[in-house]
Amino acid sequence: MPDVTIHSLKALAVFKALFESGTASQAARTLGITQSGVSRSLAQLEENLGIQLFLREKNRLVATPEARELYDEILRLMGNIEELRHSVLALKEFGTSRLRIAAIPGLSFGFVPRLVAALLEENRQFSISLDMMSSHEVQLAVESSHADIGFVTLPITSRVLRVEPWFTTEAVCLLPRDHPLTALECIDVQDLRGQHLVISNQPSISTNPLLELTSKHRVQIAGKTEANIGTITALVANHVGITVMNPITAKDQLAPHDGLVMRPFSPAMTFSFGLVYRDNWKQARALDFLRRRGRALLEGYGAEYQGH
């Protein structure tokens, strides 16, 4: 078929109905047209293609091998058209039909996945990818257009991206329920003296804010276990030690059976988070949606935080 026109598409629809029903009369009833119209459309399609699609045997049409292959191609075409329809709906609603998100681990265990779920509640055909990486890697991914929106730890600077401060949380102390320090309403840095700490692994010890704080206040700890942030709560639950961490991350990882307790911590250690995106995304409706739902999610955590 040299050119695909609205007429050829109609002829393919007639062919599909014929292939599935096996008779011109049934195809005509399915399509709501006359039987002669079905026969004319088939004849024109066979002439345009230069191949025979059906063998006429008595009152029934028998599909040729060429017809089977054409039918399979039509099904693929229809699938693409349906995918296009859903993409158009997503474009109307969010200004895009796909969203590539890069997020730091601290927000990737529950917070960002809940935002993804909220987007898909609005449109199940929305195409989303989510990658978890360090804050610096998130920045590079968005700068290089490998991601559209990034969730980062602040502060960062970029000549390419818009950096939008979002919220700040105050660290909490996480302890096993039977730990002696749970008798205190608030854990002070001095209370960490002689304790074994579980901390996130860092490229350099000097970059860990908790160790910097204990050093500043001359608090001698018993030791430390460095671990991926995704395993810290499990280590505390297994009495490896105690930790001080961002409450959003802590609550996303806690399970009722963990037997862990959260306490306020002083002096205040803050964690600030933000969104990064390229300038062409500044008016994206998907970004507005994430902001709105993100604020609602934060209220659901019941954590102390400051919005920007």
N, C-alpha and C positions, 0 to 999 in steps of 0.2 A: 504494500500500500504506500504509494509515493508520498502522500500528504495525509495527516490526520486532521479531519474536520469534524464539525458537530454531526454531520451526516454519517461519517464513518464510525464515530463513537456510538451513534444510535444503531447502526448496523451490527456493531459488536455486541450491543445489548440484546438485539434480536437473536443473534447467533448463540449467545449464552443461554437464553431461554429455550431455544431449540435443542441445544446440546443436553440440557438438563431434563427436558420433558420428552424428547424423542419424537414428537408429532407437532406439525404446524398448527393444528387446532388447539392443542393444549398451550402452546407458546403464545398463541393469539389471545387466549383467555387470560393468561398470566400478565401479558403486557397491555391488555385492553385495546387491542387493535384488531383489524380484520385478518382472516387467514390468508387472503390474497396479498395483504400488505406484508405479512411475514414471508411469504414465498418470494415476492419481488425483492425484498431486502436481502434475502439469502442469495438470490441469483446475482444481484448487483455486487454483493460482497465477494462471491466466488469469482466473478469476472474481474473485479479490481485486484484481487490477490493473485489471480492466475492459477488457483489450485481448487480442486474439488474437496469440499468439506463433508459432504454426506453422500452416501449411496442410497438411491431410492429403491426400497424393497417393499412391494405391495403398498400398504398404507403407513409404512413406518420409515423413518430416516435413520440410517446406520452411520455413525460417525466414522470418519477415516482417521488414520494415525495423525495426519496433519491437523485435523480438527481437535484431537486431544491436546496436541502441543499448543495450538492457539488458545484453547480453553484455559490451560495452565497459565499462559501469559496474561490472559484477561483477569484471572484471579489475582495475580501479582499486581496488575495495574489497578484493580479495584482497591487492593490493600493500600497502595500508595496514595490513591485518591482519598481514602478514609483518613490516612495519616495526615494528609494535607489539610483536610477539613478540621481535624483536631488542632493542628498547628495554627490555623487561622483563628480558631476560637481562643487559643492561648494568646495569640498576638493582640486580639481585641481586648482581652482582659488584663494582661500584664505587660504588653508592649514587646514581648519576646516569647518564643515558643520553647526555649531551652535556657538553662541557667547552670553555669559551671561555678561551683562554690569551693573555695579553699578555706580551711579553718584550722586554728590552732588546736592542739589536743585538749587543752583545758575547757573548751566549749564544744568538743566533738562527741562527748559521751552521752549527751542528752539534749542540751540546749539547741544546738544547730539542727540535729535530726528532728526535733519537734517543730522547728521552723519549716523544714522540708516537708514534713507531714502536713502542716497547715497549708502550704502551697498546693499540695496534691489534693487536699480536700476541696479546693476551689476548682481544680481541673486535673483529673486523673491522668490525662494524656500529656501533661506538662513534662518535658524531658529535663531531668536534673542529674548532675554528677556532683559528688562530694568527695573531696580529698582532704585528708588530715596531714598537716605538716607544721614545721616550726614557723614562728611568726615571720622570720626573715624569708623563709621559703614561700610563705603566702604572698608576701610583698613582691617577690620576684615573679611568681606565677601570674599575678594580676598585671604587673608591669609589662610582661611579655605576651599578654593576651591569652595565656593558657588557662586562665580563670577569669570570670567576669566580676565576681565579688569576693572579697576576702575578709575574714574575721581575724584580727590581729591583737597582740598585746601592745599597748602604748607605753612609751612614746615611740614613734617612728617618723622619719622624714623621707620624703620622696619628691623629686622634681616632676614626676610623671603622674602621680596618683592624687586623687582627693582623699584626704585622711579625715574621717568623721569620728570624733570621740563619741562613745556611746554610753558606757556606764562604768562605774568604779565600785568595787566591793572591798570590804575589809576582811582580812584573813581570820579564820577560826582555827582552834586547836582541836584535833581529832584524836580521841583516845578510846581504848577498850573500855567497856562498861564497868569492869571490875578494877580499873586502874585507880590508885590512891588519889590522883589529882582530880578525879571527877567530883570529889567532895567540895572543890572550889567552884564558885560561880563564874569566875573569870581567871584565865591562866595568864600569868605574867611571865615575861621572858626569864626572870630570876627563878621561876618554878621549873625551868628546863634544866637547871643545874643537876648533873648526875644522871640525866635521862639519855636514852638511846633514841636518836631521831631518824625518821624515815624521810628522805628528801628526794626531790626530782633530780635525775642525773643531768649535769650541766657540763659544757666543754671546759669550764674552769670553776674551781671552788669559789673564787671571788665573785662570781656572778650569781651565787645563790643568796637571796636576800635574808633567809633565815640564819644561815651561817654567819653572814655579815653582821646581823643583829646580835647574835650571841657573842661574837667577837667584840663588838663595840661595847657591850655591857659586861664584858669579862666573865661570861658564864661558861664554865667548863662542862662540856657534855661528856657522857660516858662513851659515845661512839656514834656512828652514823651508818645507815644503809642507803645507798643511792639506787634509785630504780626509775623505770619508765613511769610517767605520771598515771598511766592506766592501771598500774599494779599497786600503787601506794596504799589505797584504802584496804586492799586485801592483805597487805603486809601488816598494817596496823591491826586489822581484825584477827590476825594470827599472832598477835603479841610480839611482833618483831620490834616495835617501838611506837612512838607517837609522832604526830606530824602537825605542821601548821600550813594551811593551804587555803586556796580560794574556795568560798562556800558553794559557788555554783558547781564547780568540778566535784566537790565532796558529795553534794546532794545527788548529783547525777550518777554517782558510783555506789552510793549506799544501798544496801538491801536490808529488809527488816530483820533477817537472820544474822546480820553481821555483828550485832551486839556492840555497836560503836556509839559514842557520845560526842556531841559537838559543844564546845565552849567558846565564848568570846576570848579574844587574845589581845594583850596589851604589851608594849605600845602598839598602836595601830600599824598594821602592814597593809598597804593598799595594792590592789591589782586593777589596772585600767585596761579597758578593751574598746576596740573601735572597728569601724568598717573602712575598707579601702576599695576604691573603684576608679576606673578611668573616667575622663571628663564626659565621654559620650553616654555614660550611664547615669549621669546626675539627675535626670528627670524620668528615669525608668520606673514604671508603676510597680514592677516586682520589688524594687528597692523600697518604695514606700510601704508596700505590704509587709516586708520583712521588719521594717522599723516598728510598725504598729503592733504586729504580732509579737515581736521581741519584747516590747514594753509590757504587754499583757503577760507574757511568760515570766518575766522577772517578778511581777507582782505575785504570781503563783508560787514562786520559790520561797517567798516570805523572808528573803534575805535582806540585810541592810545594804542598800546600794544607792548610789547617787547617779541620776541620769544627767545627760548633757543636752 
